[in-house]
Amino acid sequence: MTAAAIDRPKTPWGTVVMLGALSGFAPLSLDLYLPSLPMIGRALHAPAGQTQTTVAAFIFGMAVGQLFYGPASDRLGRRPPVIAGVVIFVAASVLCAMATDIRVLIAARFVQALGGCAGAVVARAIVRDRFGPAETARMLSLMMLIMGVAPILAPMLGGYLITLWGWRSCFWVLTAFGVVMGMVALLRLPESRSAETLARASAENPLQAYLVLLRHRRVLGYALCSALNGLILFTYISAAPGLIIGQYGISPAHFGWVFGLNASALIGASQLNRRLLRRMSADQVLLRATAAATVLGALLALAAMTGFGGPWTFLPLLFALLGSFGFMQGNAMAGALNADPMRSGAISSLLGAASFIMGALGATLAGVLEDGTPRPMALIIFAAGAGSAVVLRALAPPVRAQA
């Protein structure tokens, strides 16, 4: 087999769709029920702060859960953690749908996230199991095309569901999604963990693996870059309803369209990223993307501080900045996975957990600093984008592309 054939095999669309769907638990679980938050508050007699906590609980659960599934998949194989995670997700989704108290819903959302994060962690490890260093970044970008459908369609679907059947229907849909993906994992998910990965995992406990990775300069650089970009994304997600509906007066009925349009920027960029990777290395694309995000973040902060152009300036800049995310997450993950392929599960967990931890921080900061203007969100986004560019250049500068 030639080097070119190894570098660019025929795209296995069935695998791409399956792994993309397994990665879709988090965006679907977050975005489907966003339009129902006011209705949940009224139904469960909870103030807005408590209903918003259901979002934070899910993000925190995603951060915690990811730390376990990656090392488990290195040691036990890829299939068992996915199946166990789906079972937990389905049980917690049923509990969410039947909750009669906001505290029960908050706890159930946390557990739901603990199960839902398994699919994304293991899917990324499977990609590195099956593909070479250069192809890994392209496959991760292609997966974003599949999982990116959730942020576009989920808020709109959620709006229709709560109109027809109430807020509980969102969680019954998530239950059905979990059941379907569980059957897919049982029947179609292949085992891809290598003997070398098993040997490495058997020789060290998860804590030792994480300590090794945190001492690895390039892995740490990619992890911090990914985490700071996660902060950008989750700051936007948490602040989006207040910004789009509350500050710019766009109706709740049209919120899903604006939210979906911004999600399409991320998807479009991830597919453009696949084409760029035919001519450039993932590191080179990542370097340019972080620079662009820093500039866009500065312009966004300037627009927010001055109020120039109102939403007609701020929202297009936000659209462009969210698009830059599509050039970053897949390439940062690929760079980290390629830095130590024998610990791919642990790396997938580390980067995923770091993104959600920073995302929870961003969502919290946006809420604490909320002042009825776009300024807090814009300043947080600018600081995170600039920080991402700095740590990448300091810890993981570009290296020669590998086949």
C-alpha positions, 0 to 999 in steps of 0.5 A: 500500500502506498503512503498516499493510500495510507494518508487518504483512505476512502471515507468510511461514511458508516463509521463517520455517521456512527461516531458523529452520532455518539459524539452528539449526546452533549450538544443534543442534551444541551440544546434541545431543552434550552427553549423550555427553561422558562416553562420548566421554571414555572412547572417546578416553581423554581426561580430562573437561577435554579433552572439555569443550574440544570445547564451548569449541572450538565456541563459539570457532569460532562467534565467529571465523567470524561475523566473516567471513560478514556482510561477505562476504554484504554484498559477495557476496550472501546465498547464496554464504556460506551454501552455502560454510558448509554445505559446511565444516560437513558436511566437519567433521561427517564428520571429527568422526564419524570422529575417533579422537583427542580433539585431532582432535575438538577441531580438527574441532569448531572447523572445524565451527563455522566453517561452521555459523555462516554460516546464522545470520549471513546469516539475520538479514541476510535478515530486515532485507533483507526487512522494515521496522524494526518487523517485523524484531524480530517476525520474529526472535522468530518465527524463535526459535520454529523454532530454539528446538526444537533446545535442547528436543529435541536433548539428548533425541535425543542421549541416545537416539542414544548409547544405540542407536548410540554417540556417533558417531551424533550427528555423523552426524545433524549431517552429514545435517542439513547436507546437507539444509540445503545442498540447501534453500539451493541450491534455495530460498534467495532472493537479497535483498541490495540494490544499496545494500548492495552499493555500501556494501560495495564502498566499504569493506573489512570492517575499515572497516565494523566500525570504523564500527559500533563508533563508532556509539553505539547499535550498540555499546550493542545489541552489548554488551547482546547479548554480556552476555546471550550470556554468561548463556546460555552460562554456563548451558549449560556449567554445566548438566550439573554443576548438574543432574546433579552438584549436584542429583542429577537422573539423566542420563536426565532431564537432557534434560527439565530442559534442554528445559524451560528452553529452552521458557521462552526460546521462550515468551518470544520468542513473547510478545515478538511480541505485545508488539511490537504495542503497544510498540517493541522498545527499550521491551521490551528496556529492561523485559526487562533490568531484569527480568533484573537483578532475577531475577539478584539473586534467583538469586545470593541463593538460591545464596549462602544455599541457601534452598529448594535446587533448588526455589528455584534452578531456577524462578528460573533458568527465569524468568531464561532466559525473559527472554533471549527478550525480549532477543536478537531486540530487541537484534539488531533495534535494531542492524540498524535503526541502520544497515540498509546494513551489516546483514551486518556488524552481524549478524556483530558481534553474533553474534560478540560473543555467542559471545566473551562466551559463551566467557568465561562458560563458562571462568569457570564452569569455573575458579570451579567449587566444587561449588555453584551460586554461581559460575554465579549470580554470573556471571549476575547480573553479566552481567544487571546489566551488560547493563541498564547499557550499554543505558541508557547507550548505546542508550536507547529511541527512538520506534518506527519503521514 
